[in-house]
Every structure is written in structure tokens, then in C-alpha cells.
Amino acid sequence: MRPQTPQSLHPSAHTDTFARDHLPPAALWPGLTFDLPGLRYPARLNCGAELLDATVRRFGADRPAFHSPGRPTWSYGELQGTVDRIAHVLTDDLGVVPGNRVLLRGPTTPYLAACWLAVMKAGGIAVTVLAQARPAELATMCEIARVRHALCDARSVDDLAKADAPELRITPFGGDGPDDLTRLAASKSASYEAVPTADDDVALIAFTSGTTGRPKGCMHFHRDVLAIADTFGQHVLKATPDDVFTGSPPLGFTFGLGGLVVFPLRAGASALLLEQAGPRQLLPAIAAHRVSVLFTAPTAYRTMLADPSWDTYDVTSLRRCVSAGENLPAAAWHAWHDATGLRVINGIGATELLHIFVSAADDAIRPGTTGLPVPGWHARIIDDDGAELPDGEPGLLAVRGPVGCRYLADERQTTYVRHGWNVTGDTYVREPDGYFRYVARADDMIISAGYNIAGPEVEDALLRHPDVTEAAVVGRPDATRGQIAVACVVLRAGARRDPDALREFVKAELVPYKCPREIVFLDALPRTATGKLQRFRLREPGTVQ
């Protein structure tokens, strides 16, 4: 068993000790497990060097690494040279020392990925943010993480410059100015010796979206980055060197960082990085680049199937389709399977735990469930006091594995980590054979006249109606019943908005008390930049009439 508490951390290579100094107290750490042989990492470990330099040694420098529409493909050797030149700029020109936080911002491109790897090799701490983040959000993240350096796509500089972060030094890339990172890097050596960081030195700070409050910075170690590849990537995804990855999540979202950078590089595979990666862009990209591994959200799978030109795209190169970010309804799973013959790999992950920890693939998939604990991870269902609940009884999903929640100086650590487990905020049921079935977010359970109504179950029923393309069910206060279920529905183009017909359809699918009392038709559901449904906006006064 590996060390599990801050008191037993290895000597740090960070000269800037801010991150380690602000780890949660030892008593607030979750238990960690390293019961797979592949998770026993050496004390000195740099994940950037492992993902890039070690992969070049294993597979050679000539293999393709990153593709980008309209640009030449980068080989692993070209990527390595670019990363090492950027690392020299960081340390030689910008004065970045190990442990400094470096904010990364821009569309999903090979150069942004190279910047992330360079920060890793230089011993810095990457703070990768969404390109859509606004100045106030950026200022808050810079304040929380005390960021003083930023590498930013020249097209995304304006909002970062407007952020109230007076000590932030911004270095653009992809522009034509004399201080542009690409120009500074051009004269540097293509060889850089990675900083020998400790396996438990902080490598990245990933911020939650902050849509309902102040963002939380989730600190992850160098070993954590490899652990997600050596659990989900190796044992569920089973990536091969010949795979071509792509997907919709940006690199500022840990779902995207894992799916588009960490997993392919760990396997010696390549990734197609798309600046625009909505469903309309994914279909032609899959066909043109013969993509074999796809990462996206449930809505994208349904939207691609509804595309009138679906039949004109050749998607036969796909062999792995991963869905996460929100629950995958059984109806969506079956629709994709019927159209493609592919079994979507459903999964649940969290920014706090970096990536997916419950999932299943191939014959182990059971539509309507999330799956089983990923090898290397453990899960149980608990009540509010931490007691394990019997199979079949809904409760809180608690998870333990090689990665644990470590908020950056945030009192909400005590909410997420309870009784030594990471408590994700999801209500689940464990079936007698060990499968975990999603019920609702813990705060999304609708209690109406004493009945528990799980919004996702009602959504799944609505989505089985041929006219419904999206659905979200939320609770609204009601003087008589406490709450009533309100369904917000998006219909296919040209469909008639008939709430009574939809209500009768749901009553035929579910027991009557689960039928929405009200149905509201919307042109689109509110979502974050990463495609995650913003249920809280549907609960706001005036949003649902």
C-alpha cells in the first residue's frame, strides 16, 4: 500500500511550495488504494516525461501524435521537440520555477496540448481553463491558485487581459508579435531534461465550473495523471497504438484532458484535436480521419443520429464510444447501438477524481446502468452517516481509488470527503450482481407528496417519445405537494407542442405519480461550455413558467 497522508509525502521538487502548503489537512484526505500492480509508481515521477519521452522510447518518434484539420500532422518526435522548446522558454525566458502555477487557455489545438506537456516537464502546475471563461471567472481562478504566468492562444487573450489579475504575465502563442511563444521557442533547444518531480507533487489544478458558486480548485498529482490511464484507459478503454482519438470536451475539462491527451499518449496512439467539436463537426471529422475512439456527452450521440445527413458519413472506423458528463439514458444507448452496432461505454467521473471510476465495456455493458467499479477503484452506496446500504436501496455513491479529492484551501473538502470516502453527490443503487445504476444527483431528487421522483428516470421515458430530442426534469416548490415535477422538453423540428400527449405517453411508461405535473417546451436546454446540463438554471424563478 502506498503512502496515503500528507505527512508521508515524498520530498518535493517544487521550489514554489504553495500547492503542497495548501493541501487539505491529513484528517480530511480520503483513503487511497493502489491495489493494481501497475499503480505502484516510483517516488520520482514526471507525468509529462512519462507520457511523451517514455512513449517515444517505446514506440518511436515517427508515429503520428496529433492531427488537426487543415494543418500537418505532428509526429511524436515533432511533438517532443515542440514541448521541449516551450519548456526552455518557460524556465529560461519567463522565469517559471517548479511549483509555479501556469494558466493555459485557448481552443483545443496541438499547441495547447504541447504547452500542457511543457508545463509538466518543467515541473510547473498547469491550470487549464476553458476558452469560454469570462474575465471575472478567470480573475477568481487566478486569485485562488495565485497564478502569475499564463500561456494563451492569441485569439483568446482579450478576456484574459481584462481579468482583474494585475500580477499575471500573459505570453500569447499563435500570433505574430515579438513576444509570441512560438517565436521565442523557435531558437531553443529541442532537448529538455524533465524536472524530477515527486510522484505526489501537484501537477495540475482543475477547477470545477463554478456555475452555482465559487469555483473549487482540485489538485492532482503526477501519479494521478498516469493512474487514470492505467485504470480506465488500460482496463476499460483498452486503447491500442493504432487508435485515433477525438471528442467534444475541451482540454480545460478533465474529461477532455484524459480522453484527448493522457489516454492516447499513454497508449502510443494519436488524437484529432478539434477547435469546434459539436455534433455537426464530429461526424465529418470521424469520417475524414478514420477516428476509432470517440469521447463525448450523451446529447451529442442523440444529435448526431438526428442529423439529416447521418447516412452520408462513414463512421465504421469507430470501435470505442465513451459517454460521460451526465447520465446516458438507456434509450440513447439503444438508439446508437441500433444505428451503428457499437456499444457505448457509459461512465461516471468527476473533476475531483480526475476521470472515470465506474464504467463497463463490451459484453459487460448493461444499458441503463453505469457499470462496475473500474479496476483499481472501489465503490459503495452509503447513507448520510456513512453506513453502507444494502443492494437495491438508493443512497449516496462513495468512491475510493488511487486518486482522491484534494481541494485547494477550500472548506468544502469536508462535504466531498466523508468517512474516508469521496462522496460524489450522486444518488445510486447497487444491484445484487454489483452493477451501479444512476438514480439522480442527490440534490435533484424530487419529493412530491411523499413520493420520490428521480428526474433522470422521467427524462429517459420522455426521450423514448419519437418527437423528443432533449429533456430535463426538475422539481419546483408547490404549496400542496412540497414539490412537483416539471419537464423541460426540446422537440424535433416541426413537431407539435402537445403537453397532454406527452403526459399520456409518460403515464404509459411509468407509474402515474412520476408523470410531470407540468411540461414546458424550450428551443434548447441550458448547458455549460462543456455540454453539461445546467439544471440549476431551470430551477431559477422565471425560467420555468
N, C-alpha and C positions, 0 to 999 in steps of 0.2 A: 504494500500500500504506500502511495506517495505522500509527502507532507501535505497537510490539509489546512494549516492555520498560518496567519501572518508571522507568528513567532518563529516558524521553521522555514521561512523563505530563504532561497539561496542568495548569496551576496550579489547585489545588483551591479550591473554595468552602467547604470544611469548616474551621470553627474548632476543632473537636474532631478531631484528626488521627489518632486511634487506628487506624482501619481502614487508612488508607494506610500508616501506620507499620508495620503488621503484615502487609502483603502479602508473599508469598514473595519470596526473592531473585531478581534478574533471571535468573540462570542456570537457575532451576527453573521458569520460565514455559514453557508450551507455545507453539509457533508459532501465530500468529493470521493468518487470511486474511479479507480484505474485498474479494473479487473480484466481488461484485454491486454495481451502481451504487447500489442502494437502501440499502446498508450504509455509505455514506460520510456520517457524521453530522457536524454542526458541533461545534466544540470546546466550546461552552457548550450543554448539553442537560439538561433536566429531564424524565425519562420520565413523571412524573405530569402535568405540563403538556401533554406531547405526547399522552398517552392520553386526557386529558379536555378541556382547553381547546382544543387544536387540533382535536379531533374535533367539538366544539360549533361551532367556526368552519366546519368543512367541511360538517356535516350539519344543524346547527340544534339548538336547545335543547329542542325539543318531542318529539323521538324517544324511545321507551322505552329505558331503560338497564338497570335491574334489576327483575326480578319476584321476588316471594316469596309463597308460599301464605298466604292469609288476610290479606295486607297490600296496601295500594295500590302500584301500580307506580310506580317513580321514573323520571321523565324525565331526560334528560341535564342539563337546567337545574337540576332539583331535586338531582340528584347533585352537580353542581358547587357549588351553594350550600352543601350539607351538608359537602362536603370542605373548602371554604374556611373555613367557620366552625370546623371541627375544627382546621385548620391555625393559625388565630388562637389557639385555646386552647393548642395545643402551644407556640407561641412566646411569647404574651403572659402566660399564666397558669402554665404548667408549666415555663417556662424552658428548653425544648428549643432547642439551638443546632445549626446544621448540623454533621453528623457524629456527633451523639449517636445511640446505638442505642435504638430504641423497640420493645419486645416487644409483639406483638399476639396475643391469644388469645380464642377463642370459637368457637361453631358458625358454619357458613358462612351469613352474612347480608349484606344490602346494607350495613348499618352497619359491619361488619368490613371489607368491601371499601373503604368510604369512608375508614375510618381508615388503611388502607394507602396510598391515594392521597394523603391529607393528609400523611402522613409523607414521602412522595416530594416533594410540593410544598414542604414546609418544609425540605427539604434533610437530613432525618434518614435513618437507616438502619433499615429495617424488619427485625425478627427475628420472623417469623410462625411460631408453633409450633402443634402440634396441640392441640385442646381436650382430648384424652385424655391428654396428657402428665402424668406424675406429679410430685410435689414434688421428688424427688431429680433427675429429668431436667431439670426447669425450673431448679433451682439450678445444675446443671452448665452449662447453656447461658448462663445469666446470668453465671456466672463466666468462661467462655471469651470471651464477647463484651463483657464488662464493661457489662452493661445496667443502667441506672439508672432508666429510665422504662418503664411498661407501660400499655397501653390494653387493658382486659379486659372481656368481656361479664360483666355482673353475675352471671349464672348459673354462671360458670366461675372466679370469684375465689378460692374456698376453697383449692384446691390450690396456686394461685399464692401466696396469702398464707402457706401452710405451707412454701413453699420457703425454704431457708436462703439468702436473698438480702437481708440486712439493709438495704442501701442502696437497694433497689428501691422506687420510688414508684409505686403502683398507682392508676390512675384508672379506675373502672368506667364502663360505659355500659349503658343499658337498665334501670337501676334507678330508685329514687325518692329517693336521698339528695341532700343539698345539693351534694356534690362530684361528682355524676354528670356525665359528659362531655356528655350530651345537654342537661342543664340549663345547664352552663357555655357550651355552644356557642350556645344559643338567642339570647343577646343580642349575639353577634358579627356582624361584617360578613360579608355573603355574597360578598365580593370579596377575593381574596388574590393577591398577586403572587408567583409561584413563585420560590424561590431559584435564581439562575442557576448551577446546579451544572455542573461539568465533565462531559463525556461519559464520562470514566473515573473519576469519583468513585464510590465504593461506594454502591449504592442499597439493597442487601439482603444479609443473611446468612442463607442457608438451611442448616439443619442436617440432616445425614443422620440416619437413625432411631436410630443408636447401639445397635441390638439386639445386636450382637456385640462391642461395645467402646465406648470414649469417643466421643461424637458429634464429627463433623467439621463445622466451620462453613465453608460455601462462599460466598465473597464474589463478588458480581456487580455490575457497573457499570450506570449509567443506560443506556448504549448497548446493553448486553447484553439488557435487558428488551425494547427495541424490536427487537433483532436476531432474537429467536426469532419475533416476529410477522412480520418482514419476510423470513424464510426459510420455516420450516414453515407459518406462518399464511397467508402470501400465496401461496406456490408449490405447496403440497401441499393444505392445507385449503381454500384459495380461498374464504374467508369473504366474505359479502356483507352490506350494511347491513340486509337483511330477515331475516337468520338469528336464531334463538333458540337459545342455547346452554344446555346443562345437563350435569350429570355427577356422579359419585360422589366424586372426590378432593376433599379439603378444601383450603382456601387455605393451610394450613401445609405443603402438599405442592406442590412446584413444578409438577407435572403439573396440579394444580387451579388454581394461580395463573395459569398460562398459559392453560389451557382455559376458565376461567370469568371471568377479569378481563382479562388482557392481550389475548388474541385478539379477543374481541368488541368491546372498546373501540377497539382499533386499526382495526377494520373499520366502526365506527359501528353495530354490531349490539347486541342485548340478551342478557341472561343470566338464567336462572331459577336462583336460589341456594336450595338446599335444606339445611335443618338435618339432616334424615335423608335419606340418599340411597343406601340399599341397593337391591338389585334390586326388592324389593317396593314401594318408594316411586317408583322411576324409571318404571315402566310407567304408573301413573295420572298422573304428572306430565307425561310425554311427551304423553299423550292430551289432558289438560286444557289444556295451554299451547301445544300445537302446536309442540313442540320440533323443530328441524331439524338441530341438531348435538349429538351425544352423545359425551362423554368418560367412559370407564370401563375397568375391567380385564377380561381375558378371562373370568374366572369369572362376572362379572355377566351377560355375554351368554348363557352357558350356563344360568345360574339363571333368567333371565327367560324363556327358551324353555321351561324345565321348569315354569314356573308354571301350575297347572291353569286359571287364568283368563286365560291369554295371549290367547286368541281374543276376549275381551271388550274388549280395549283397541285403540284405533285408533292405530297408530304410522306411518301413511302420511305424516305430516308430515316424518319423518326423511329427510335426504338425505346426511348425513355421520355415520359412526360411527367413532370413533377408539378404538383399544385400545393400551394401554401399561402399564408397571409390571412386566410379566413377559411371557414369550413367548406368542404367540397360536398355539395348536395348529391345524393345518390342519383337523382335524375340527370344531373350534369355528367356524372361519371358514365352512366349508361349511354347517354347520347353520344359522347366522344367515342366510347368503345364500339357502338353500333356503326359509327361512320368510318372509323379507322382500324378497328381491330386491336387498338392499343389500350392497355390497362393503366389508367392514370395512377401515379404514385401519390397518394394523399399524404399529407404530413402536417404536424404542428410543430412550430418552432417559436422562438422568442428572441428579441434583441438581447434580453438579459442572459440568455443561454447561447447566443450567437447563431444557432441554426436549428435544424430539425432533430427532435429527440423521440418522437413517436411516429411510426410510419410502417409501411409494408410494401413489398414489391412482388410482381409476378403472381404465382399461384397463391401466395399468402394474402393477397389483397381481398378484402371483403367490402364491397360497396356499401356505403352508409356508415362505415366505421373509419376511424383514423388509422388504426392498425395496432401494432405491438411496440413495446419499447425497443428503440434501435439498439443493437448490440453495443454494450458499453454503458447503457443508460438503464435506469430503474424508474418505475412509476407506480403510484398507488393512488387510491381515492380516499380522502380524509374528510372529517367533519371540521367544524370551526375550532375544535380543541386539539386537533392533530391526531385523533384516533382514526385508525384505518377502518373503512366501512366495508361491509360485505358486498360481494358481487351482486350486480343488479340494482344497487341503491345509489342514486346520484349524490355526488359530493364534489369537493374541490380536487382538481388534478394537482398532485405533488410529484416533483421530478428530482432525481439526483443522478449525477454522472460526472464525467471528467471536467465539465465546465459548470461554473456556478455564478449566481448573481452577485456582483460587486458594484454597487452604485458609488459614484464619485461624491463623497461627502453629502449624502442625502438621507434624511431620516426615514424615507420610505423603504429603506433596506429592511426595516422591521416588519413591513407589510408583505414584502415579496418573499422573504426568507423566514419561515416559521417552523419550529420544531426540527431544525436541521435540514429541511427540505425547501426547494424552490416551489412556491405556490403560485401558479401561473395566472390565476384569476378566471380560469375556465371551469365550468361545471361539466363533469364527465360521468359516465357509467363504465365500469369494467364488467364485461360479460364473463360468464363462467369459464370460458375457454381462454381468457386472458386478453381478448381484444378490447380496445378502448373506444368508446363511442361518444362523440361530442353531443352535448345537450344544449349548452348556451354559455355565453360569458356569464360569470357569476352575477354581474350586475345587470344582465339582460333577461334574467328570469322574470316573467310576467306573472304576478299573483293576482288573480281575478276571482272575486267571490270565493276565496279559499282554494281555488284550483291553480296548480302550477302549469303555466303555458310556456313552453320553450319556443322562442321566436324562430330559430332555425328549422324546427320541425314543421311549423306552419309555412315557412318560406319554401321548404322542399315540396310541400303539397302544391303551393301556388305555381311553382316552376314546372310542375307536371302539366299545367294547362298550356296548350299549344300557342296561345297568344301572349303569354307572359315571358319576357326576356330577363327581367330582373325583379327581385322582390326583397323587401326588408320589413320585418315586423318588430314593432317596439311597443312598450307599454306607455299609456297615458293616464294620468290621475283621473279617478272617477269617484264622485261622492258616494255612490251606492256600492260599487264593487271594489273599491280601492284602486284598481287599475282596470283598464280594458285594453285588449289587443287591437292595434291599429296597423294595417298593412299598407305600405307604400309600394306601389307597383308601377313598373315600366312595361308597356305593351309593344309588340312589334308594330312597325309602321302600317297604318291603315286599319288596325284592329279597333273594334267598337269598345268604348269605355262603359262597361256594364257591370257595376259593382254587385248587383243581385246575382248575375250569372256566375261571377267568380265565387261569391259566397256559397252558392249552392254546390259549386264544384268542390270547394274545400270541405263542405259538410259531407260530401260523398267519399272523401279521402280520410278524414279524421273524425274523432268524436266531436259532437256539436260544440261543446264548451271551448274547444280550441279554435273555432272559426272566428276570424276577426270581426269585431263589432263594427268597425269602420274600415273602408278601403279608400285610399287616396291615390289618384293617378298622377304620376310625375313624368316629366320628359326624361329625367336622368336622376340617379341616386347620387348623393354627395360622396365623393371619395377623396382620399389623400393623393398626393403626387405619386405614391407607390401603388395606388389602386385599392387601398384598404377602405372598406366602407366606414363612413363616419356616422355611426348610429346616434351619437350624441346630438348631431345637428337635426336629426329627425325628431328628437325629443324637445327641441327648443320651442318656446312659445311662438306661435305664428307659422312654424314650418309645416306642421300637420294641422289642417283646419277641420 
